[in-house]
Amino acid sequence: MMLGNRSAAIQLPASPQLRRQSIVPQLSARQQRAFCLAAGRLALRSLYRELQLYPKPGLVSLLDSGSHDDMDASTFMRSLFALRHYFIRITQAGMAGKEFAVLKQLGMDAEQAMLRATGGVNTHRGAIFCLGLLCAAAGYCHGRRMPLSAATIRATLLIQWGDALSRHMHDRAGVSHGRQVAQKYAVSGASEEAALGFPSLFESALPRFLQTLGAARGYDAAAVDTLFTLMATISDTNLYHRGGPAGAAKVKTSARQFLDAGGCATDGWRERAISCHKVFIRDKLSPGGAADLLAATYFLHGLSYLR
């Protein structure tokens, strides 16, 4: 899967709202259901937007299969259909303040549904984990009339489930491909990233997305800038698994060159991104961890429009 090497202490807002508590009585059952449905739909829409985006170096899109010969856009669509209830259920679990063990089981069930739908192909394992946690945090916050800001979502993740995520990081040692790769090459994986409150998402991806949007360069340009920012900064275990340290280094170098040339603020950015895409296809490189975090960025941005 993914991700960044961050060890600095996280500064959390000192808010009594973020203590473990029951849902405030002012939120009706109808309001709870409506929000969980909206959040679940937003998560699916975020994953579809990630699939739809092009150019996206090495990754599956509606135009081609990128560096993959075992999946295409139709595989992703089957997976999305299989996950349509999961994001609603994990939002409900978060709203109810359920323990991490409940969230974990929901994620495991969703993963099995994905694998059944795709014939055993892993299309969204990382997104099930990352987006699922964000849905749970959003449910927790909304159920307590807390703002759906990035800062509050992140603080909720750390305060509600941070300790359990840290234990989960060690409990899973040696199980998944991502975890094995992370151990072999001494890089961070998805569990480490989650235990730190997804620093790559909140400190790199979302700010870059908002910066490009604020410059009025459009939604696709904001997404491409964000994807290249993630490719340049995170330790993506997908890349270590497929291309080893040399492949992972090549992706970082290519992404930095794209950004140093001005990213999507310069003429010809689309052609340069397509050229990078062709190189990654040739070398069988696919930054899947960056794609997961791009979908999570879409989700966080969309939360501000939910009520």
LUMLO-846992 format. One record per residue (C-alpha): x, y, z. Coordinates in steps of 0.5 Angstrom, whole numbers, padded with zeros to 4 digits, always signed. Each point is the difference from the previous one (the first is absolute). Layout:
N
XYZ
...
***
This chain:
307
+0000+0000+0000
+0003+0007+0002
+0003+0004+0003
+0004+0006+0004
+0006+0000+0005
-0003+0004+0005
+0002+0000+0008
-0001+0007+0002
-0005+0001+0006
-0007+0002-0002
-0003+0006+0003
-0007-0002+0001
-0006+0006+0002
-0001+0000+0007
-0008-0001+0000
-0005-0003+0004
-0004-0002-0006
+0005-0005-0002
-0001-0004+0007
-0003-0007-0001
-0007+0001+0001
-0007-0002-0003
-0004+0003-0005
-0003+0007+0002
-0008-0001+0000
-0001+0006-0005
+0002-0004-0006
-0006-0004-0002
+0000-0008-0003
-0002+0003-0006
+0005+0005+0000
+0005-0005+0002
-0002-0005-0006
+0000+0006-0005
+0007+0002+0002
+0003-0007-0001
-0003-0001-0006
+0003+0006-0003
+0007-0001+0003
+0000-0007-0003
-0002+0003-0007
+0005+0005+0001
+0005-0006+0001
-0002-0004-0006
+0000+0007-0004
+0007+0001+0002
+0003-0007-0002
-0004+0001-0007
+0003+0007-0001
+0007-0003+0001
-0001-0005-0005
-0003+0005-0005
+0006+0004+0001
+0005+0000-0006
+0006+0001-0001
+0002-0004+0006
+0007-0003-0001
+0000-0008+0001
-0008+0000+0002
-0006-0003-0002
-0005+0005-0003
-0006+0000-0005
+0005+0001-0006
+0005-0006+0002
+0002-0005+0005
+0007+0004+0001
+0005-0005+0003
-0005-0006+0001
-0001-0006-0004
-0005-0003+0006
-0005+0006+0000
-0004+0005-0004
-0005+0006+0001
-0005-0006+0000
+0003-0003+0006
+0000+0006+0004
-0007+0001-0001
-0002-0007+0002
+0004+0002+0006
-0003+0006+0002
-0007-0003-0001
+0002-0005+0005
+0002+0005+0005
-0006+0004-0001
-0003-0002+0007
+0007+0000+0004
+0001+0008+0000
-0007+0001+0003
+0001-0006+0005
+0007+0003+0003
-0003+0007+0000
-0006-0003+0004
+0005-0003+0005
+0004+0006+0001
-0006+0004+0001
-0001-0005+0006
+0007+0001+0002
+0001-0008-0001
+0007-0002+0002
+0005-0002-0005
-0001-0007+0000
-0007+0001-0003
+0003+0005-0005
+0005-0006-0002
-0005-0005-0001
-0004+0004-0004
+0006+0001-0005
+0002-0007+0000
-0007-0002-0002
+0001+0006-0005
+0006-0003-0003
-0003-0007-0001
-0006+0003-0004
+0005+0004-0004
+0004-0006-0002
-0006-0004-0001
-0002+0005-0005
+0006+0001-0004
+0002-0008+0000
+0006+0001+0005
+0003+0007-0002
+0002+0005+0005
-0003+0006-0003
-0002+0004+0006
+0003-0003+0007
+0004+0006+0001
-0006+0005-0001
-0004-0005+0005
+0004+0002+0005
+0002+0007-0001
-0007+0002-0002
-0004-0004+0005
+0004+0003+0006
-0002+0007-0003
-0007-0002-0001
+0000-0002+0007
+0003+0006+0003
-0005+0004-0004
-0006-0004+0003
+0003+0001+0007
+0001+0008-0001
-0007+0001-0004
-0004-0004+0006
+0003+0005+0005
-0001+0006-0004
+0007+0001-0001
+0003+0004-0006
+0002-0005-0006
+0007+0004-0001
+0006-0004-0002
+0003+0002+0007
-0006-0003+0004
+0000-0006-0004
+0007-0001+0001
+0000+0001+0007
-0006-0005+0001
+0004-0005-0003
+0006+0001+0004
-0004+0000+0007
-0006-0005-0002
+0004-0005-0003
+0007+0002+0000
+0003-0005+0006
-0004-0006-0004
+0003+0002-0006
+0007+0000+0003
-0001-0007+0002
-0003-0002-0006
+0006+0002-0004
+0004-0005+0004
-0005-0005+0001
+0000-0001-0008
+0007-0001-0001
+0002-0005-0005
-0007-0001-0003
-0001+0005-0006
+0004+0001-0006
+0001+0007+0002
+0002-0002+0007
+0005-0004-0002
+0003+0005-0005
+0000+0005+0005
+0004-0004+0005
+0005-0003-0006
+0001+0007-0002
-0001+0004+0007
-0005+0005-0003
-0007+0002+0003
-0006-0004-0002
-0007+0002+0000
-0001-0002+0008
+0006+0004+0002
-0003+0006-0004
-0007-0001+0003
+0003+0000+0007
+0003+0007-0001
-0007+0003-0003
+0002-0001-0007
+0005+0006-0001
+0001-0001-0007
-0007+0001-0001
-0001+0006+0005
+0006+0003-0001
+0002-0001-0007
-0006-0002-0005
-0005+0004+0003
+0004+0007+0000
+0002-0001-0007
-0007-0002-0003
-0003+0006+0003
+0006+0004-0002
-0001-0002-0007
-0007+0001+0000
+0001+0007+0003
+0004+0002-0006
-0006-0002-0004
+0003-0005-0004
-0005-0005+0000
-0002-0006+0004
+0004-0005-0005
+0006+0004+0001
-0001+0001+0008
+0000-0008+0000
+0006-0001-0005
+0004+0005+0004
-0002-0004+0007
+0001-0007-0003
+0007+0003-0002
+0001+0003+0006
-0001-0007+0004
+0004-0004-0005
+0006+0005+0002
-0001-0001+0007
-0003-0006+0003
+0004-0007+0000
-0005-0004-0004
+0000-0008+0002
-0003-0001-0007
+0006+0003-0003
+0005-0004+0004
-0004-0007-0001
+0000+0001-0008
+0006+0004-0001
+0005-0001+0006
+0004+0006+0003
+0002+0002-0007
-0007+0001-0003
-0003+0004+0006
+0006+0005-0001
-0002+0000-0007
-0007+0002+0001
+0002+0005+0006
+0005+0003-0005
-0005+0001-0006
-0005+0003+0005
+0005+0005+0002
+0002+0002-0007
-0007+0001-0002
-0001+0005+0006
+0006+0003+0000
-0002+0002-0008
-0006+0003+0003
-0005-0005+0001
-0006+0001-0003
+0001+0008+0000
+0004-0001-0007
-0002-0001-0007
+0001-0007-0002
-0001-0003+0007
-0005-0005-0003
+0005-0002-0005
+0006-0001+0005
-0005-0004+0004
-0002-0005-0005
+0007-0001-0002
+0002-0002+0007
-0006-0004+0000
+0003-0004-0006
+0006-0001+0003
-0003-0003+0006
-0004-0005-0004
+0007-0002-0003
+0003-0001+0006
-0006-0003+0004
-0001+0005+0005
-0006+0002+0003
-0001+0005+0006
-0006-0003+0003
+0001+0003+0007
+0000+0007-0003
-0006-0002-0003
-0004-0002+0006
+0002+0007+0003
-0002+0004-0006
-0007-0004+0001
+0001+0002+0008
+0001+0007-0002
-0006+0001-0005
-0004-0003+0006
+0003+0005+0005
-0002+0006-0005
-0007-0003-0001
-0001+0000+0008
-0001+0007+0000
-0006+0000-0004
-0004-0005+0004
-0005+0002+0005
***
